[in-house]
Amino acid sequence: MSTAPKSEVLNVTGLVEYQTGAIVSRQITNAEGGNVTLFAFDEGQELSEHTAPFDAFVHVLDGEAEIKISGTPSLLKAGEAILMPAGQPHAVKAIKRFKMLLTMIKA
């Protein structure tokens, strides 16, 4: 998975395309302190409940998703964001096709 070119203006939502029945991802950048990954979820696709050792910031760019953190669901639409705390179980489900930018904060 290649990262995005540096010092260039990017059309972020255009860096990944939707694929029927799939979740597509592209890493934008990866550094010791964290990484940024763009995801495109087809409607109904989901990441089952899991935990991560670091805080993660989810920004919905397009569509609609349910983000569940420690059993509490939140419905997010384009332009909205949520912080998923380290060590707390979370899951992501596409209510409609959606794209999100995930920023993992390691430092």
C-alpha positions as CSV (number, residue, x, y, z in Angstrom):
1,M,0.0,0.0,0.0
2,S,1.7,3.2,-1.1
3,T,1.3,6.5,0.7
4,A,0.2,9.8,-0.8
5,P,2.7,12.2,-2.3
6,K,4.0,14.9,0.1
7,S,3.5,18.6,-0.4
8,E,0.8,18.1,-3.0
9,V,-2.9,19.1,-2.8
10,L,-5.0,16.0,-2.6
11,N,-8.7,15.3,-3.4
12,V,-8.9,13.0,-0.4
13,T,-12.3,11.4,-1.2
14,G,-11.1,10.6,-4.7
15,L,-8.1,8.6,-3.4
16,V,-10.2,5.4,-2.9
17,E,-13.3,4.2,-4.8
18,Y,-16.2,2.2,-3.5
19,Q,-16.2,-1.5,-4.4
20,T,-19.4,-3.6,-4.3
21,G,-19.5,-5.8,-1.2
22,A,-16.1,-4.6,0.1
23,I,-14.1,-2.3,2.3
24,V,-11.2,-0.5,0.5
25,S,-8.4,1.3,2.3
26,R,-5.4,3.4,1.4
27,Q,-2.7,4.6,3.8
28,I,-2.1,8.3,3.3
29,T,0.9,8.6,5.6
30,N,2.7,6.4,8.2
31,A,5.0,7.8,10.9
32,E,6.3,6.8,14.3
33,G,3.8,9.0,16.0
34,G,0.8,7.7,14.0
35,N,-0.8,7.1,10.7
36,V,-3.6,8.3,8.5
37,T,-5.7,5.9,6.4
38,L,-8.6,6.5,4.1
39,F,-11.4,3.9,3.9
40,A,-14.4,3.3,1.6
41,F,-17.1,1.0,2.9
42,D,-19.9,-0.4,0.7
43,E,-23.3,-0.3,2.3
44,G,-23.7,-2.9,5.0
45,Q,-20.0,-3.6,5.3
46,E,-18.5,-3.5,8.8
47,L,-15.4,-4.0,11.0
48,S,-16.4,-6.2,13.9
49,E,-15.8,-5.1,17.4
50,H,-12.1,-4.9,18.4
51,T,-9.7,-2.8,20.5
52,A,-6.7,-0.7,19.6
53,P,-3.8,0.3,21.8
54,F,-4.0,3.9,20.6
55,D,-6.6,6.6,20.3
56,A,-8.1,6.8,16.8
57,F,-9.9,9.8,15.3
58,V,-12.6,9.0,12.7
59,H,-13.7,11.7,10.3
60,V,-16.6,10.8,8.0
61,L,-16.1,12.3,4.6
62,D,-19.1,10.9,2.7
63,G,-22.1,8.8,3.5
64,E,-23.3,7.5,6.8
65,A,-21.9,5.1,9.4
66,E,-22.6,3.7,12.8
67,I,-19.6,3.8,15.2
68,K,-20.1,1.8,18.3
69,I,-17.7,2.5,21.3
70,S,-18.0,0.3,24.4
71,G,-21.5,-0.8,23.3
72,T,-22.8,2.8,22.7
73,P,-23.7,3.5,19.0
74,S,-23.3,6.9,17.4
75,L,-24.6,7.7,13.9
76,L,-22.2,9.8,11.9
77,K,-22.8,11.6,8.6
78,A,-20.4,13.4,6.3
79,G,-18.5,16.2,8.1
80,E,-18.8,14.6,11.5
81,A,-16.1,12.9,13.6
82,I,-15.6,10.9,16.7
83,L,-12.6,10.0,18.9
84,M,-12.3,6.3,19.7
85,P,-10.3,5.9,23.0
86,A,-7.5,3.4,23.3
87,G,-8.4,0.1,24.8
88,Q,-12.1,0.5,24.5
89,P,-13.9,-1.9,22.2
90,H,-15.3,-0.3,19.0
91,A,-17.0,-1.4,15.7
92,V,-17.7,0.4,12.5
93,K,-20.7,-0.3,10.2
94,A,-21.8,1.4,6.9
95,I,-25.4,2.4,7.1
96,K,-25.0,3.8,3.6
97,R,-21.8,3.7,1.5
98,F,-19.3,5.9,3.3
99,K,-15.7,7.1,3.3
100,M,-13.8,7.9,6.5
101,L,-10.3,9.2,7.3
102,L,-8.8,7.4,10.3
103,T,-6.0,9.0,12.2
104,M,-4.2,6.7,14.6
105,I,-2.4,8.6,17.3
106,K,0.5,6.6,18.6
107,A,2.4,9.4,20.5
